[in-house]
Amino acid sequence: MLAGQPVIILRDNVDRSRGKEAQRSNIMAAKAIAGAVRTTLGPRGMDKMLVSPGGNVVITNDGATILHEISVQHPGAKMVVEVAETQDEEVGDGTTTACILVGALMEEAERMLDQNIHPTVIANGYRLGMMKAMEILDRLTIRASGEDRDLLLKVANTAVTGKSIEAVKDRVSGMVVEAVCTVADHKEDGTVAIDEDDIFIKTMIGDHMEDAELVRGFIIDKTRVDKAMPKKMENARIALLAHALEITKTQVSAKIKITSSDQMEAFAEQERASLREMAEKIAATGATAVFCQKGIADAVQYHLAKQGIFAIQDFPEKELKFVARATGATIVNKVEDLSDDVLGTAALIEEMKDVVLTKITGCENPKTVSILLKGSSQVFVDELERAVYDAKRVVMDALEDGTYIVGGASVDTELLLGIRDYAASVGGRTQLAIEAFANVFESIPRTLAENSGYDPIDKIVELKAAHAGGQKYAGLNVYTGEIVDMFEEGVIEPLRVKKQAIQSAAEAASMLIRVDDMMITQTHRPGQ
């Protein structure tokens, strides 16, 4: 108030929440997001059915997909979704774990706020707890140099367990590991670099998922331009053209004056001869297959078919570059630039039956590979693709880093006990925040037990007892309910996935808990 008059600071369309109200709002939002995905965690997690306004149905237990599909409006909830999206972009898996950890951290913060512990103290305790977690993870790390196929297979198996692909997980895991190892670039200093774009995942509806295959080459969603061309080409020599195989317009405006039918016929004949010459030049180089980024004139198609040459037009530029990497060909701009040394090779180019797909296989030293997935419906095939994507990313992480940890809640129990011991050495109220940070790691074994139909308290007590007795790899077998050695069971994950989940969750929770004022601008509706 100023001289009895109210001073308006904020517009009337701004909703403002302050103090505990703002903190409670963010806590409830984080817990709601965690609750939306927690039942999907683990091999026996449940699926979610998401229906868009247009009627499209998605059935999945992939945390990133669920959070991407649902409409989130609350700013605090959006931050949790962003944590999941970052987790997916950076490491490709662990999105559900990250969300559950954020929800658990906010729940612990709520309890501490009720005890009048300041948000800054909570955030500092979470930071110290996260740093201690990183130390413990480094101590638990299993290191392997080079391509340890056995460990990589276990990583892939762990990633796809509980997904729709589980019935053929051994076959698919083998294909994913083979694909990643094929495109891996081993540097002289011993490091490994992998470009995830070099592994294409293609899907088709039809056949059984057991018919999935790894193609050492490329699969394109196009077929030959002329039915007279061969459907299959063995020992193919491949020409890649960035320019159209047709008569192009001149750069400057020009007019041709034709005064007789003979001149018209001569003009048309010259055009036909130019097009025929294009096809003859391609054939003269020894090329038996042509992939053109732009169009191929009908006359050129006819002469190429007559020469027995396989051709595809309107080839996307990005995919043309990947075919070049797979086959060793060089992309040229003009037919005149074609020669024997710019042609690529492939053992087989084959148009697939009943679907618009062409396979380029049998490349000698492919820099790109494709995984072809099959299924009975689009919903099922989409979930298969998500499962294989997750497996691909975690195998890449493991191969690049050479660091692994054991899953099945064994690492979480070690973190719980280790951080709790560390908290006892820290004085003041910060100790309570660090203990709270340790407590959140109970949420993973608790959720695994709940999703598998077991009593969570019993299983957590059994896990703590096993780890206190020195069994650092002890974890929950979700199928039998027994506490077993997870390393022997082959439940292995990349270290990078766990580290990213813990860091992202701790940073997001620390930021959210320090918010004590929320100002949300509402959009005015017409007429208001």
C-alpha positions as CSV (number, residue, x, y, z in Angstrom):
1,M,0.0,0.0,0.0
2,L,1.2,3.5,-0.9
3,A,-0.8,6.5,0.6
4,G,-3.8,4.2,1.0
5,Q,-3.6,3.0,-2.7
6,P,-2.7,-0.6,-3.6
7,V,0.5,-0.9,-5.7
8,I,0.0,-3.6,-8.4
9,I,3.3,-5.4,-9.1
10,L,2.1,-8.4,-11.0
11,R,-0.4,-8.7,-13.8
12,D,-3.8,-10.0,-12.8
13,N,-3.2,-13.1,-15.0
14,V,-0.3,-14.3,-12.8
15,D,-0.9,-17.1,-10.3
16,R,1.5,-16.9,-7.4
17,S,2.3,-19.6,-4.8
18,R,4.7,-18.8,-2.0
19,G,6.5,-20.5,0.9
20,K,5.4,-24.0,1.9
21,E,2.6,-23.9,-0.7
22,A,5.1,-23.7,-3.6
23,Q,7.3,-26.4,-2.0
24,R,4.3,-28.7,-1.5
25,S,3.1,-28.1,-5.0
26,N,6.5,-29.2,-6.5
27,I,6.7,-32.2,-4.1
28,M,3.3,-33.4,-5.1
29,A,4.1,-33.0,-8.8
30,A,7.4,-35.0,-8.5
31,K,5.6,-37.8,-6.6
32,A,2.8,-37.9,-9.2
33,I,5.3,-38.4,-12.1
34,A,7.2,-41.0,-10.2
35,G,3.9,-42.8,-9.3
36,A,2.9,-42.8,-13.0
37,V,6.0,-44.9,-14.0
38,R,7.0,-46.9,-10.9
39,T,4.8,-49.9,-11.7
40,T,6.8,-50.4,-15.0
41,L,10.1,-51.0,-13.2
42,G,11.8,-54.3,-13.5
43,P,11.3,-57.5,-15.5
44,R,7.9,-58.0,-14.0
45,G,6.7,-54.4,-14.4
46,M,3.4,-53.6,-15.9
47,D,2.6,-51.8,-19.2
48,K,0.8,-48.5,-19.7
49,M,-1.8,-47.9,-22.5
50,L,-1.7,-44.4,-23.8
51,V,-4.4,-43.1,-26.2
52,S,-3.9,-39.9,-28.1
53,P,-6.8,-37.5,-29.0
54,G,-6.6,-38.9,-32.5
55,G,-7.2,-42.4,-31.2
56,N,-3.6,-43.7,-31.7
57,V,-2.7,-46.4,-29.1
58,V,0.7,-46.9,-27.5
59,I,1.3,-49.8,-25.1
60,T,4.7,-49.6,-23.4
61,N,6.6,-49.9,-20.2
62,D,9.3,-47.6,-21.4
63,G,9.5,-44.6,-18.9
64,A,10.7,-42.1,-21.5
65,T,7.9,-43.0,-23.9
66,I,5.2,-42.8,-21.2
67,L,6.4,-39.4,-20.0
68,H,6.8,-38.1,-23.6
69,E,3.2,-39.1,-24.5
70,I,1.4,-37.7,-21.4
71,S,0.6,-34.0,-21.3
72,V,2.3,-32.4,-18.3
73,Q,1.4,-28.8,-17.3
74,H,2.9,-28.3,-13.9
75,P,6.4,-26.7,-14.1
76,G,7.8,-28.9,-11.4
77,A,6.5,-32.0,-13.2
78,K,8.0,-30.7,-16.4
79,M,11.4,-30.7,-14.7
80,V,11.0,-34.3,-13.7
81,V,10.0,-35.2,-17.3
82,E,13.1,-33.3,-18.5
83,V,15.3,-35.5,-16.2
84,A,13.8,-38.6,-17.9
85,E,14.4,-37.1,-21.4
86,T,18.0,-36.2,-20.5
87,Q,18.5,-39.7,-19.2
88,D,17.2,-41.1,-22.4
89,E,19.3,-38.9,-24.6
90,E,22.5,-39.3,-22.7
91,V,22.5,-43.0,-22.0
92,G,19.3,-44.5,-23.5
93,D,18.0,-46.4,-20.5
94,G,17.2,-45.9,-16.8
95,T,14.5,-43.3,-17.2
96,T,12.1,-45.0,-14.8
97,T,14.8,-45.3,-12.2
98,A,15.6,-41.6,-12.5
99,C,12.0,-40.6,-12.0
100,I,11.5,-42.9,-9.0
101,L,14.6,-41.4,-7.4
102,V,13.4,-37.9,-7.9
103,G,10.0,-38.8,-6.4
104,A,11.7,-40.5,-3.4
105,L,14.0,-37.5,-2.9
106,M,11.1,-35.1,-2.9
107,E,9.2,-37.3,-0.5
108,E,12.1,-37.4,1.9
109,A,12.4,-33.6,1.6
110,E,8.8,-33.2,2.5
111,R,9.4,-35.1,5.8
112,M,12.4,-32.9,6.6
113,L,10.6,-29.7,5.8
114,D,8.0,-30.7,8.4
115,Q,10.8,-30.9,10.9
116,N,11.8,-27.3,10.0
117,I,15.0,-28.3,8.3
118,H,16.0,-25.5,5.8
119,P,15.8,-26.3,2.1
120,T,19.4,-25.1,1.7
121,V,20.5,-27.7,4.3
122,I,18.6,-30.4,2.4
123,A,20.1,-29.4,-0.9
124,N,23.6,-29.5,0.5
125,G,23.0,-32.9,2.1
126,Y,21.7,-34.2,-1.2
127,R,24.9,-32.9,-2.9
128,L,27.2,-34.6,-0.4
129,G,25.2,-37.8,-0.6
130,M,25.4,-37.8,-4.4
131,M,29.2,-37.3,-4.3
132,K,29.5,-40.2,-1.8
133,A,27.3,-42.3,-4.2
134,M,29.7,-41.7,-7.0
135,E,32.6,-42.9,-4.8
136,I,30.7,-46.1,-3.9
137,L,29.8,-46.7,-7.5
138,D,33.5,-46.5,-8.5
139,R,34.3,-49.0,-5.9
140,L,31.7,-51.4,-7.2
141,T,32.6,-51.0,-10.8
142,I,33.5,-54.0,-12.9
143,R,36.0,-53.1,-15.6
144,A,36.7,-54.8,-18.8
145,S,39.0,-53.9,-21.7
146,G,38.1,-54.4,-25.3
147,E,35.1,-56.2,-26.6
148,D,34.0,-58.6,-23.8
149,R,31.2,-60.2,-25.8
150,D,29.9,-62.1,-22.8
151,L,29.5,-59.0,-20.6
152,L,27.9,-57.1,-23.5
153,L,25.4,-59.9,-24.1
154,K,24.5,-59.8,-20.4
155,V,24.0,-56.0,-20.6
156,A,21.7,-56.3,-23.7
157,N,19.8,-59.2,-22.0
158,T,19.2,-57.1,-18.9
159,A,18.0,-54.1,-21.0
160,V,15.3,-56.1,-22.9
161,T,14.2,-58.3,-20.0
162,G,10.6,-57.4,-19.1
163,K,10.0,-56.0,-22.6
164,S,7.7,-57.4,-25.3
165,I,10.8,-58.8,-27.0
166,E,11.7,-61.1,-24.1
167,A,10.6,-64.3,-25.9
168,V,13.5,-63.9,-28.3
169,K,15.8,-61.8,-26.2
170,D,18.8,-64.1,-26.7
171,R,18.6,-63.8,-30.4
172,V,17.9,-60.1,-30.4
173,S,20.7,-59.4,-27.8
174,G,23.1,-61.3,-30.0
175,M,22.2,-59.2,-33.0
176,V,22.5,-55.9,-31.0
177,V,25.9,-56.8,-29.7
178,E,27.1,-57.9,-33.2
179,A,25.7,-54.7,-34.7
180,V,27.5,-52.4,-32.1
181,C,30.8,-54.3,-32.4
182,T,30.6,-54.1,-36.2
183,V,30.3,-50.3,-36.4
184,A,32.6,-49.6,-33.4
185,D,35.7,-47.5,-34.2
186,H,38.6,-48.7,-32.1
187,K,41.1,-45.8,-31.7
188,E,44.9,-46.2,-31.4
189,D,44.8,-45.0,-27.8
190,G,42.5,-47.9,-26.9
191,T,39.3,-45.9,-26.7
192,V,36.2,-46.8,-28.7
193,A,33.9,-44.4,-30.5
194,I,30.5,-45.4,-31.8
195,D,28.0,-43.4,-33.8
196,E,24.5,-44.6,-32.9
197,D,23.2,-43.4,-36.3
198,D,25.3,-46.2,-37.9
199,I,22.9,-48.7,-36.6
200,F,19.5,-48.5,-38.3
201,I,16.4,-50.1,-36.8
202,K,13.8,-50.9,-39.4
203,T,10.4,-52.4,-38.8
204,M,7.8,-54.2,-40.8
205,I,4.4,-55.7,-40.0
206,G,4.1,-59.4,-40.9
207,D,5.9,-62.6,-40.0
208,H,7.0,-63.5,-36.5
209,M,9.4,-61.6,-34.3
210,E,11.7,-64.6,-34.4
211,D,12.3,-63.6,-38.0
212,A,14.2,-60.5,-36.9
213,E,17.6,-60.3,-38.7
214,L,20.8,-58.3,-38.7
215,V,21.7,-56.9,-42.1
216,R,25.3,-56.1,-42.7
217,G,24.5,-53.3,-44.9
218,F,21.4,-51.1,-45.3
219,I,17.6,-51.4,-45.7
220,I,15.8,-48.7,-47.7
221,D,12.0,-48.1,-47.7
222,K,11.9,-48.0,-51.5
223,T,11.9,-50.4,-54.4
224,R,13.1,-50.4,-58.0
225,V,11.7,-47.8,-60.3
226,D,10.8,-50.2,-63.2
227,K,9.3,-53.6,-62.9
228,A,11.3,-54.7,-65.9
229,M,14.5,-54.3,-63.8
230,P,15.9,-57.4,-62.0
231,K,14.4,-58.0,-58.5
232,K,17.6,-59.4,-57.2
233,M,21.2,-58.4,-58.0
234,E,24.1,-60.5,-56.8
235,N,27.7,-59.2,-56.6
236,A,26.3,-55.7,-57.2
237,R,28.5,-52.8,-58.3
238,I,26.8,-49.7,-56.9
239,A,26.7,-46.2,-58.3
240,L,25.5,-43.3,-56.1
241,L,24.3,-40.1,-57.9
242,A,23.3,-36.9,-56.2
243,H,22.0,-35.4,-59.6
244,A,18.9,-36.2,-61.5
245,L,19.1,-38.6,-64.4
246,E,16.9,-36.4,-66.7
247,I,17.1,-33.4,-68.9
248,T,17.5,-30.4,-66.7
249,K,16.4,-26.8,-67.4
250,T,19.0,-24.3,-68.4
251,Q,20.2,-21.7,-66.0
252,V,19.2,-18.8,-68.3
253,S,15.9,-18.3,-70.1
254,A,16.0,-19.5,-73.7
255,K,13.6,-20.1,-76.6
256,I,13.8,-22.6,-79.4
257,K,12.0,-21.8,-82.6
258,I,10.7,-24.8,-84.4
259,T,9.1,-24.3,-87.9
260,S,8.6,-27.8,-89.2
261,S,7.7,-31.3,-88.0
262,D,11.2,-32.5,-89.1
263,Q,12.8,-30.1,-86.7
264,M,10.4,-31.2,-83.9
265,E,11.3,-34.8,-84.5
266,A,15.0,-34.0,-84.6
267,F,14.7,-32.1,-81.3
268,A,12.9,-35.1,-79.6
269,E,15.4,-37.5,-81.0
270,Q,18.3,-35.6,-79.6
271,E,16.6,-35.5,-76.2
272,R,16.1,-39.3,-76.3
273,A,19.7,-39.8,-77.4
274,S,20.9,-37.7,-74.4
275,L,18.9,-39.8,-72.0
276,R,20.0,-43.1,-73.7
277,E,23.6,-41.9,-73.4
278,M,23.2,-41.4,-69.6
279,A,22.2,-45.0,-69.3
280,E,25.0,-46.3,-71.6
281,K,27.6,-44.3,-69.6
282,I,26.4,-45.9,-66.4
283,A,26.5,-49.4,-67.9
284,A,30.0,-48.7,-69.3
285,T,31.4,-48.2,-65.8
286,G,30.4,-51.7,-64.8
287,A,27.7,-50.5,-62.4
288,T,24.8,-53.0,-61.9
289,A,22.8,-50.8,-59.5
290,V,22.1,-47.1,-59.4
291,F,20.8,-45.1,-56.4
292,C,19.8,-41.6,-57.4
293,Q,19.0,-38.9,-54.9
294,K,16.7,-37.2,-57.4
295,G,14.4,-38.4,-60.2
296,I,15.2,-40.8,-63.1
297,A,13.5,-40.0,-66.5
298,D,11.3,-42.7,-68.0
299,A,13.6,-43.1,-70.9
300,V,16.6,-43.6,-68.7
301,Q,14.6,-46.1,-66.6
302,Y,13.8,-48.0,-69.8
303,H,17.4,-48.2,-71.0
304,L,18.7,-49.1,-67.5
305,A,16.2,-52.0,-67.4
306,K,17.2,-53.1,-70.8
307,Q,20.8,-53.2,-69.6
308,G,19.7,-55.3,-66.6
309,I,20.6,-52.5,-64.1
310,F,18.7,-52.2,-60.8
311,A,17.8,-48.5,-60.0
312,I,16.0,-46.6,-57.2
313,Q,15.1,-42.9,-57.5
314,D,14.4,-40.1,-54.9
315,F,16.8,-41.6,-52.5
316,P,17.0,-39.5,-49.3
317,E,20.3,-37.6,-49.0
318,K,21.0,-38.8,-45.5
319,E,20.4,-42.4,-46.3
320,L,22.4,-42.1,-49.5
321,K,25.4,-41.2,-47.3
322,F,24.9,-44.2,-45.1
323,V,24.8,-46.5,-48.2
324,A,28.1,-44.9,-49.2
325,R,29.5,-45.9,-45.8
326,A,28.1,-49.4,-46.0
327,T,29.2,-50.2,-49.5
328,G,32.4,-48.1,-49.8
329,A,30.9,-46.1,-52.8
330,T,31.5,-42.4,-53.5
331,I,28.6,-40.1,-54.2
332,V,29.1,-38.2,-57.5
333,N,27.2,-35.3,-59.0
334,K,27.3,-36.2,-62.6
335,V,27.2,-39.3,-64.7
336,E,30.5,-38.2,-66.3
337,D,32.2,-38.5,-62.9
338,L,31.4,-42.2,-62.6
339,S,34.3,-44.6,-62.8
340,D,35.3,-48.0,-61.5
341,D,37.0,-46.6,-58.4
342,V,33.9,-44.7,-57.1
343,L,31.6,-47.8,-57.3
344,G,30.6,-49.6,-54.1
345,T,30.1,-53.4,-53.7
346,A,27.5,-55.6,-52.1
347,A,27.0,-59.3,-52.2
348,L,23.3,-58.9,-52.7
349,I,20.6,-56.3,-53.4
350,E,17.2,-57.8,-53.0
351,E,13.7,-56.4,-53.1
352,M,11.7,-58.0,-50.3
353,K,8.4,-59.8,-50.9
354,D,5.1,-58.1,-50.2
355,V,6.7,-55.0,-48.5
356,V,8.2,-51.8,-49.8
357,L,11.8,-52.6,-48.7
358,T,15.0,-53.2,-50.4
359,K,18.0,-54.9,-48.7
360,I,21.6,-54.2,-49.5
361,T,23.6,-57.0,-47.8
362,G,26.9,-58.7,-47.8
363,C,29.1,-55.6,-47.7
364,E,32.8,-56.5,-47.1
365,N,33.6,-53.9,-44.4
366,P,30.3,-52.2,-43.6
367,K,30.4,-49.0,-41.6
368,T,26.6,-49.1,-41.1
369,V,24.3,-52.1,-40.3
370,S,20.6,-52.5,-40.0
371,I,18.4,-54.5,-37.6
372,L,15.1,-55.6,-39.2
373,L,12.3,-56.2,-36.7
374,K,9.0,-57.9,-37.5
375,G,5.8,-58.3,-35.7
376,S,2.1,-58.9,-36.0
377,S,0.8,-55.4,-35.4
378,Q,2.1,-51.8,-35.4
379,V,1.7,-51.4,-31.6
380,F,3.7,-54.5,-31.0
381,V,6.4,-53.6,-33.5
382,D,6.7,-50.1,-32.0
383,E,7.4,-51.6,-28.6
384,L,10.0,-54.0,-30.1
385,E,11.7,-51.0,-31.6
386,R,11.9,-49.2,-28.3
387,A,13.3,-52.3,-26.6
388,V,16.0,-52.8,-29.2
389,Y,16.8,-49.1,-29.1
390,D,17.4,-49.3,-25.3
391,A,19.6,-52.4,-25.8
392,K,21.6,-50.7,-28.5
393,R,22.3,-47.7,-26.4
394,V,23.3,-49.5,-23.2
395,V,25.7,-51.8,-25.2
396,M,27.2,-48.7,-26.8
397,D,27.7,-47.2,-23.3
398,A,29.3,-50.3,-22.0
399,L,31.6,-50.8,-24.9
400,E,32.7,-47.1,-25.0
401,D,33.4,-47.0,-21.2
402,G,34.3,-50.6,-20.4
403,T,32.7,-50.1,-17.0
404,Y,29.8,-52.2,-15.6
405,I,27.8,-52.6,-12.4
406,V,25.5,-55.4,-11.1
407,G,21.7,-54.8,-11.2
408,G,18.8,-56.4,-9.4
409,A,18.9,-53.8,-6.6
410,S,22.3,-55.0,-5.4
411,V,24.1,-51.7,-6.1
412,D,21.1,-49.8,-4.6
413,T,21.5,-51.7,-1.3
414,E,25.2,-51.1,-1.2
415,L,24.5,-47.3,-1.8
416,L,21.9,-47.4,1.0
417,L,24.3,-48.9,3.5
418,G,27.4,-47.0,2.4
419,I,25.8,-43.5,2.4
420,R,24.1,-44.2,5.7
421,D,27.5,-45.0,7.3
422,Y,29.0,-41.9,5.8
423,A,26.1,-39.7,7.2
424,A,27.1,-40.8,10.7
425,S,30.5,-39.1,10.2
426,V,28.9,-35.7,9.3
427,G,27.6,-33.5,12.0
428,G,24.7,-31.1,12.3
429,R,21.4,-31.1,10.4
430,T,23.2,-32.0,7.1
431,Q,23.6,-35.5,8.6
432,L,19.8,-35.9,8.4
433,A,19.7,-34.8,4.8
434,I,22.5,-37.3,3.9
435,E,20.6,-40.1,5.7
436,A,17.5,-39.1,3.7
437,F,19.5,-39.3,0.5
438,A,20.5,-42.9,1.5
439,N,16.9,-43.8,2.3
440,V,15.8,-43.1,-1.3
441,F,17.8,-46.1,-2.5
442,E,15.3,-48.3,-0.7
443,S,12.8,-47.2,-3.3
444,I,14.4,-49.4,-6.0
445,P,14.3,-52.8,-4.2
446,R,10.9,-51.8,-2.7
447,T,9.4,-51.1,-6.1
448,L,11.0,-54.3,-7.7
449,A,9.5,-56.4,-4.8
450,E,6.1,-54.7,-5.1
451,N,6.0,-55.1,-8.9
452,S,6.9,-58.8,-8.5
453,G,4.2,-59.6,-5.9
454,Y,6.5,-59.9,-2.9
455,D,6.4,-58.2,0.5
456,P,8.8,-55.2,0.1
457,I,9.7,-55.0,3.8
458,D,10.8,-58.7,4.0
459,K,12.9,-58.4,0.8
460,I,14.6,-55.2,1.9
461,V,15.5,-56.8,5.3
462,E,16.9,-59.8,3.5
463,L,18.9,-57.7,1.1
464,K,20.4,-55.6,4.0
465,A,21.3,-58.7,5.9
466,A,23.0,-60.2,2.9
467,H,25.0,-57.1,2.2
468,A,25.9,-56.6,5.8
469,G,27.4,-60.1,5.6
470,G,29.7,-59.1,2.8
471,Q,27.6,-60.3,-0.2
472,K,28.0,-57.1,-2.3
473,Y,26.4,-58.6,-5.4
474,A,23.3,-59.9,-3.6
475,G,20.1,-58.8,-5.3
476,L,16.4,-59.8,-5.7
477,N,15.5,-62.5,-8.2
478,V,12.1,-61.2,-9.2
479,Y,11.0,-64.6,-10.5
480,T,11.7,-66.7,-7.4
481,G,11.8,-64.0,-4.7
482,E,15.1,-65.3,-3.5
483,I,18.2,-63.1,-2.7
484,V,20.9,-64.4,-5.1
485,D,24.3,-63.3,-6.5
486,M,23.3,-61.0,-9.4
487,F,26.7,-61.2,-11.0
488,E,26.3,-65.0,-11.4
489,E,22.7,-64.4,-12.7
490,G,24.1,-62.2,-15.4
491,V,22.2,-59.1,-14.4
492,I,24.7,-56.4,-15.6
493,E,24.2,-52.8,-16.5
494,P,26.6,-50.0,-17.7
495,L,28.0,-47.8,-15.0
496,R,27.0,-44.7,-17.0
497,V,23.3,-45.4,-16.7
498,K,23.3,-45.5,-12.9
499,K,25.6,-42.5,-12.5
500,Q,23.5,-40.4,-14.8
501,A,20.2,-41.4,-13.0
502,I,21.6,-40.5,-9.6
503,Q,23.2,-37.3,-10.7
504,S,20.2,-36.1,-12.6
505,A,17.8,-37.0,-9.8
506,A,19.8,-35.3,-7.1
507,E,20.3,-32.1,-9.1
508,A,16.6,-31.9,-10.0
509,A,15.5,-32.5,-6.5
510,S,18.0,-30.0,-5.0
511,M,16.8,-27.3,-7.4
512,L,13.0,-28.0,-6.9
513,I,13.3,-28.0,-3.1
514,R,14.9,-24.6,-3.0
515,V,11.9,-23.0,-4.9
516,D,9.7,-21.1,-2.4
517,D,7.9,-18.8,-4.9
518,M,6.1,-19.8,-8.1
519,M,4.7,-17.3,-10.5
520,I,2.7,-18.8,-13.4
521,T,1.4,-16.6,-16.1
522,Q,-2.0,-17.7,-17.4
523,T,-3.0,-17.1,-21.0
524,H,-6.1,-14.9,-21.3
525,R,-8.9,-16.6,-23.2
526,P,-10.7,-14.5,-25.9
527,G,-13.5,-12.4,-24.3
528,Q,-11.9,-12.2,-20.9
